[in-house]
Amino acid sequence: MLVELTLLTLGCGLLYFGGDWLVDGVTGLAAHLRVPPVIVAFVVMGFGTSAPELFVAVNAMLVPSPDIAMGNVVGSNIANLLLVLAVAALITPLNVDRRVLHIDGAAMLAAAIALCFVALDGTVSRLDAILLVVAMAAYLILRWRTLPDQDEPDELATESLRGPVIMSICALVALPFGAHLFIDGAIGIANRFGVSEALIGLTVVALGTSLPELASCIAAALRRNANIILGGILGSNVFNSTIVLGGAAIVAPITVTESILGFWLPMMIAASLSTIAFLRTDLLLSRKEASVMLASYLAIFIV
């Protein structure tokens, strides 16, 4: 048991720091390439903080452990909305940009519905995976076209390129290694306690790979930057439902269990709809609404 806990802890640490390094590294690279700063929140941060989920899901299918892969995606999407976003809003109420809500909120809902649709027959096939990846590409093109022009160069563009490159390389080494350790530890614990791998994927793995989102959003909340929080969370869920699940299913088709089909996928849709409803109310996510979201997250696992 000590070995499994050690693997889980080391893997979680590498995923956490790797995700953080990747966001910082790519942010610096984006500045040097004169990419508008807002793309960091909408696209780069969304992908960077979803990288742990991607490595975990792909690594799970190499084992293979389809329950871990699917549970990780669905559980992370729920945790991003009802836990990470709620914690950020508890720190500071989030003013919602109507443009972010209409574009990224709609994309998040569409991605969640697409995930449910491809899982309805009980299997996410390689064809399904390709369709999800193509849908993500379409989203990125749309998002790029909606980005405002950057009139002035970012201050980071004057800094050395060496730091972002080294940070990105370190992240790309830490993430797959951390994912490997994390999966081994999670599967070991599941086997020892007789807990299904699907439940482990939905809880321990999902929470562990959501740490980069949580850390990034807490930092942004302390700086009262609501757009980075919303862009990162909504973007991360879109990447999870398309690139992460699609990447795992390309490695090997994913079998979807009855518990995920009958309970967890409906919970993910409910979390997505309720989050959008709260964000639309006066274009503000208040502490009261965040408290309801966090209580709902806890209640899901009590049920």
C-alpha positions in Angstrom: 0.0 0.0 0.0 2.9 2.3 0.8 4.3 1.8 -2.7 1.0 2.7 -4.3 0.6 5.8 -2.2 4.2 6.9 -3.0 3.6 6.4 -6.7 0.3 8.4 -6.5 2.0 11.2 -4.6 5.0 11.5 -6.9 2.8 11.3 -9.9 0.4 13.9 -8.6 3.4 16.2 -7.8 4.9 15.9 -11.3 1.5 16.4 -12.9 0.9 19.5 -10.8 4.3 21.1 -11.5 4.4 19.9 -15.1 1.1 21.5 -15.9 2.2 24.7 -14.2 5.5 24.8 -16.0 3.8 24.1 -19.3 1.4 27.0 -18.9 4.2 29.4 -18.0 6.4 28.1 -20.8 3.9 28.4 -23.5 2.8 31.8 -22.2 6.3 33.0 -22.7 6.5 31.5 -26.1 3.2 33.1 -27.1 4.5 36.5 -26.0 7.6 36.1 -28.2 5.5 35.1 -31.1 3.3 38.2 -30.6 0.2 36.1 -30.0 -2.6 38.3 -28.4 -2.5 37.7 -24.6 -6.1 36.7 -24.5 -5.2 33.5 -26.4 -3.3 32.3 -23.4 -6.5 32.1 -21.4 -8.8 30.9 -24.1 -6.5 28.4 -25.8 -3.0 27.9 -24.4 -4.1 27.8 -20.8 -7.0 25.5 -21.7 -4.6 23.1 -23.4 -1.8 23.4 -21.0 -3.9 22.6 -17.9 -5.5 19.7 -19.8 -2.1 18.2 -20.7 -2.1 16.0 -17.5 -5.6 14.6 -18.4 -4.3 13.9 -21.9 -1.2 12.1 -20.7 -3.1 10.2 -18.1 -5.9 9.1 -20.6 -3.4 8.0 -23.3 -1.3 6.2 -20.7 -4.3 4.5 -19.3 -5.2 3.1 -22.8 -1.7 1.8 -23.2 -2.2 -0.4 -20.1 -5.1 -0.6 -21.1 -7.5 0.8 -18.5 -10.5 2.3 -20.4 -12.4 3.0 -17.1 -9.5 5.2 -15.9 -9.4 7.1 -19.3 -13.1 7.8 -19.5 -13.5 8.4 -15.8 -10.7 10.9 -15.9 -12.2 12.9 -18.6 -15.7 13.0 -17.2 -14.6 13.5 -13.6 -12.2 16.3 -14.6 -14.9 18.1 -16.5 -17.2 18.0 -13.5 -14.4 18.9 -11.1 -13.3 21.9 -13.3 -16.8 23.4 -13.1 -18.2 22.5 -9.7 -14.9 22.5 -7.7 -12.2 24.6 -9.4 -14.5 27.3 -10.8 -16.5 27.4 -7.5 -13.3 27.8 -5.4 -12.1 30.6 -7.6 -15.5 32.4 -7.3 -15.5 31.9 -3.5 -12.2 33.8 -3.4 -13.6 36.6 -5.6 -16.9 36.9 -7.4 -16.4 36.5 -11.2 -17.6 39.1 -13.6 -18.5 37.4 -16.8 -17.6 38.7 -20.2 -20.6 38.2 -22.5 -18.3 37.3 -25.4 -16.5 34.6 -23.4 -19.8 33.1 -22.3 -21.3 33.1 -25.8 -18.3 31.6 -27.5 -16.4 29.4 -25.0 -19.6 28.6 -23.0 -21.3 27.4 -26.1 -18.2 25.4 -27.1 -18.1 23.8 -23.7 -21.7 22.7 -23.9 -21.3 21.4 -27.5 -18.2 19.4 -26.5 -20.0 17.9 -23.5 -23.0 16.9 -25.7 -20.6 15.5 -28.4 -18.9 13.4 -25.7 -22.2 11.9 -24.6 -23.3 11.3 -28.2 -20.2 9.3 -29.1 -20.5 7.3 -25.9 -24.1 6.3 -26.4 -23.4 3.0 -28.1 -21.0 2.0 -25.2 -17.8 2.5 -27.2 -15.7 5.5 -28.2 -14.2 4.3 -31.5 -11.3 5.6 -33.4 -13.7 7.2 -35.9 -15.4 8.9 -33.0 -12.0 10.1 -31.8 -11.1 11.6 -35.2 -14.5 13.4 -35.3 -13.8 14.8 -31.8 -10.3 16.0 -32.9 -11.7 17.6 -36.0 -14.3 19.4 -33.9 -11.6 20.7 -31.7 -9.7 22.0 -34.7 -12.9 23.8 -35.8 -13.2 25.4 -32.4 -9.6 26.6 -32.4 -10.1 28.2 -35.9 -13.3 29.9 -34.6 -11.6 31.1 -31.4 -8.6 32.5 -33.4 -10.9 34.4 -35.7 -12.7 36.0 -32.7 -9.6 37.1 -30.9 -9.1 40.9 -30.8 -6.0 42.4 -32.4 -3.0 43.1 -30.2 -2.0 46.7 -30.7 1.0 46.7 -28.4 3.6 44.0 -27.9 3.5 42.1 -24.7 6.1 43.1 -22.1 7.2 39.4 -21.9 8.4 39.7 -25.5 11.4 41.6 -24.3 12.6 38.8 -22.0 14.8 35.9 -23.0 13.4 33.1 -25.0 15.5 30.6 -23.2 13.4 30.4 -20.0 10.1 29.6 -21.7 11.8 26.9 -23.9 13.5 25.2 -20.9 10.3 25.4 -18.9 8.2 23.8 -21.7 10.7 21.0 -22.2 10.8 20.2 -18.5 7.0 20.2 -18.5 6.9 17.8 -21.4 9.2 15.4 -19.5 7.4 15.7 -16.2 3.9 15.2 -17.5 4.2 11.8 -19.1 6.4 10.4 -16.3 4.0 11.8 -13.7 1.0 10.3 -15.6 2.7 6.9 -15.6 3.4 6.9 -11.9 -0.1 8.3 -11.1 -1.9 5.5 -13.2 0.2 2.8 -11.5 -0.6 4.1 -8.1 -4.3 4.6 -8.8 -4.8 1.1 -10.3 -2.9 -0.5 -7.4 -5.1 1.2 -4.9 -8.3 0.2 -6.8 -7.2 -3.4 -6.9 -6.3 -3.5 -3.2 -9.6 -2.1 -2.0 -11.8 -3.7 -4.6 -12.9 -0.3 -5.9 -13.7 -0.1 -9.6 -11.2 1.7 -11.8 -14.1 3.8 -13.2 -14.6 5.3 -9.7 -10.9 5.8 -9.1 -10.7 7.6 -12.5 -13.7 9.8 -11.6 -12.3 10.8 -8.2 -8.6 10.4 -7.4 -7.3 10.7 -10.9 -9.8 13.4 -12.0 -8.9 15.5 -8.9 -5.2 14.9 -9.3 -5.1 16.0 -12.9 -7.3 19.0 -12.1 -4.6 20.5 -9.8 -3.1 22.6 -12.6 -6.5 24.2 -13.3 -7.0 24.7 -9.6 -3.6 26.3 -9.0 -3.9 28.5 -12.1 -7.5 29.7 -11.2 -6.6 30.5 -7.6 -3.7 32.6 -8.8 -5.9 34.4 -11.3 -8.6 34.9 -8.6 -6.2 36.5 -6.3 -5.4 38.9 -9.2 -9.1 39.3 -9.9 -8.7 38.2 -13.5 -12.1 36.6 -14.3 -11.4 36.2 -18.0 -8.4 34.0 -17.4 -10.3 31.8 -15.0 -13.4 31.4 -17.3 -11.3 31.0 -20.5 -9.0 28.5 -18.8 -11.8 26.4 -17.3 -14.2 26.4 -20.3 -11.3 25.8 -22.7 -9.9 23.0 -20.5 -13.3 21.2 -20.6 -13.4 21.6 -24.4 -10.0 20.1 -24.7 -10.9 17.3 -22.3 -14.0 16.3 -24.2 -12.3 16.3 -27.6 -8.5 16.1 -27.7 -8.0 14.2 -24.4 -10.8 11.6 -25.1 -10.0 11.5 -28.8 -6.3 11.0 -28.1 -7.0 8.1 -25.8 -9.5 6.5 -28.2 -7.0 6.7 -31.1 -4.6 4.6 -29.0 -7.4 2.0 -28.4 -11.2 2.2 -28.6 -12.7 3.0 -25.2 -15.5 0.9 -23.7 -17.9 3.0 -21.7 -19.4 1.4 -18.5 -23.0 1.5 -17.5 -22.2 3.6 -14.4 -20.6 6.3 -16.6 -23.4 6.2 -19.2 -26.3 6.1 -16.7 -24.9 8.5 -14.0 -21.7 10.3 -14.6 -22.3 11.6 -18.1 -25.8 13.0 -17.1 -24.0 14.6 -14.1 -21.5 16.2 -16.4 -24.3 17.6 -18.6 -26.1 18.9 -15.5 -22.9 20.5 -14.2 -22.4 22.2 -17.6 -25.9 23.5 -17.9 -26.1 24.7 -14.3 -22.7 26.5 -14.6 -23.8 28.3 -17.8 -27.1 29.3 -16.1 -25.2 30.7 -13.1 -22.8 32.6 -15.4 -25.7 34.1 -17.4 -27.4 35.4 -14.2 -26.4 39.1 -14.2 -23.2 38.1 -15.9 -21.7 37.4 -12.5 -20.8 34.2 -10.6 -21.4 35.1 -7.0 -20.1 33.5 -3.8 -23.6 32.2 -3.1 -23.8 30.5 -6.5 -20.3 29.1 -6.0 -21.3 27.6 -2.7 -24.2 25.8 -4.3 -21.9 24.5 -7.0 -19.4 23.2 -4.4 -22.1 21.6 -2.3 -23.5 19.9 -5.5 -20.0 18.5 -6.2 -19.8 17.0 -2.8 -23.4 15.7 -3.0 -22.6 13.8 -6.2 -20.2 11.5 -4.4 -22.4 11.1 -1.4 -25.2 9.8 -3.7 
